[in-house]
Structure formats: structure tokens, C-alpha cells
């Protein structure tokens, strides 16, 4: 099961990233758990300074932007 984390304070871009990530996981048919991380200390512990960010199984794969749906599929599908 993939652990997908969305790092951010709950802004519109963070919500968009969460929705797109969940849609991509469903499209790929992978088992996943999605978690929204809003605590600033926890976000900085990942080394992220710009949100939103996507973390897959503990690894930051993108930060500071909302990738396209195709990019998200590639990031979480591997």
C-alpha cells in the first residue's frame, strides 16, 4: 500500500493536489492511504519550504507546484 501525503496549510492549491492525487491513485488501481499534513513543523521536517508538496512513501517527489495529472500518475505509479 502506498502512503501518499499532501503537505500544506489547506490552501486551494493544496486541496487541488490532494484531489488530483487521489484521482490518479484510483485511476491506476493502486492501494493507497492519503494523508493531509498541515502542521508546519512536520512539513519542515520533510525539508519542504514551499507548499503544496507531494510525498510518496516518505519521499518528497514534488514541492512548490501542482503537477499535471499525468505527472502525478508517473510519480505515484512507480
MIMARKOL-757719 format. One record per residue (C-alpha): residue number from 1; x, y, z. Coordinates in steps of 0.05 Angstrom, whole numbers. Example, Ala and Ser with C-alpha at 12.3 -4.5 7.8 and 13.67 -1.06 7.14 Angstrom:
! MIMARKOL-757719
+-----+--------+--------+--------+
| seq |      x |      y |      z |
+-----+--------+--------+--------+
|   1 |    246 |    -90 |    156 |
|   2 |    273 |    -21 |    143 |
+-----+--------+--------+--------+
//
This chain:
! MIMARKOL-757719
+-----+--------+--------+--------+
| seq |      x |      y |      z |
+-----+--------+--------+--------+
|   1 |      0 |      0 |      0 |
|   2 |     27 |     68 |    -20 |
|   3 |     28 |    123 |     32 |
|   4 |     11 |    189 |     -2 |
|   5 |     18 |    253 |     37 |
|   6 |     -2 |    323 |     17 |
|   7 |     38 |    376 |     53 |
|   8 |      7 |    445 |     60 |
|   9 |    -37 |    490 |    101 |
|  10 |   -102 |    474 |     66 |
|  11 |    -98 |    527 |     12 |
|  12 |   -135 |    518 |    -54 |
|  13 |    -72 |    491 |    -89 |
|  14 |    -63 |    440 |    -32 |
|  15 |   -134 |    417 |    -40 |
|  16 |   -126 |    412 |   -115 |
|  17 |    -63 |    369 |   -107 |
|  18 |   -100 |    324 |    -58 |
|  19 |   -159 |    314 |   -105 |
|  20 |   -114 |    302 |   -165 |
|  21 |    -70 |    253 |   -127 |
|  22 |   -130 |    213 |   -103 |
|  23 |   -159 |    211 |   -173 |
|  24 |    -92 |    187 |   -201 |
|  25 |    -86 |    132 |   -149 |
|  26 |   -157 |    108 |   -165 |
|  27 |   -144 |    110 |   -240 |
|  28 |    -80 |     69 |   -231 |
|  29 |   -117 |     20 |   -187 |
|  30 |    -64 |     21 |   -132 |
|  31 |    -78 |     11 |    -58 |
|  32 |    -63 |     75 |    -22 |
|  33 |    -73 |    116 |     40 |
|  34 |    -76 |    191 |     32 |
|  35 |    -59 |    238 |     89 |
|  36 |    -61 |    314 |     92 |
|  37 |     -4 |    343 |    133 |
|  38 |    -18 |    414 |    155 |
|  39 |     29 |    421 |    215 |
|  40 |     85 |    470 |    197 |
|  41 |    137 |    433 |    239 |
|  42 |    121 |    367 |    207 |
|  43 |    124 |    398 |    138 |
|  44 |    192 |    429 |    151 |
|  45 |    217 |    362 |    178 |
|  46 |    208 |    337 |    107 |
|  47 |    254 |    393 |     84 |
|  48 |    197 |    427 |     47 |
|  49 |    198 |    503 |     46 |
|  50 |    145 |    514 |     -8 |
|  51 |     77 |    481 |    -10 |
|  52 |     40 |    445 |    -35 |
|  53 |     83 |    383 |    -35 |
|  54 |     70 |    310 |    -50 |
|  55 |    105 |    256 |    -10 |
|  56 |    103 |    183 |    -34 |
|  57 |    124 |    130 |     17 |
|  58 |    163 |    182 |     57 |
|  59 |    199 |    213 |     -3 |
|  60 |    184 |    284 |    -26 |
|  61 |    171 |    278 |   -101 |
|  62 |    147 |    348 |   -116 |
|  63 |    141 |    414 |    -78 |
|  64 |    120 |    485 |    -93 |
|  65 |     73 |    468 |   -151 |
|  66 |     14 |    427 |   -171 |
|  67 |     38 |    378 |   -224 |
|  68 |     -7 |    355 |   -282 |
|  69 |    -50 |    293 |   -275 |
|  70 |     -1 |    254 |   -319 |
|  71 |     58 |    276 |   -277 |
|  72 |     23 |    254 |   -213 |
|  73 |      8 |    185 |   -243 |
|  74 |     82 |    177 |   -260 |
|  75 |    104 |    200 |   -191 |
|  76 |     58 |    152 |   -152 |
|  77 |     55 |     95 |   -201 |
|  78 |    127 |     71 |   -197 |
+-----+--------+--------+--------+
//
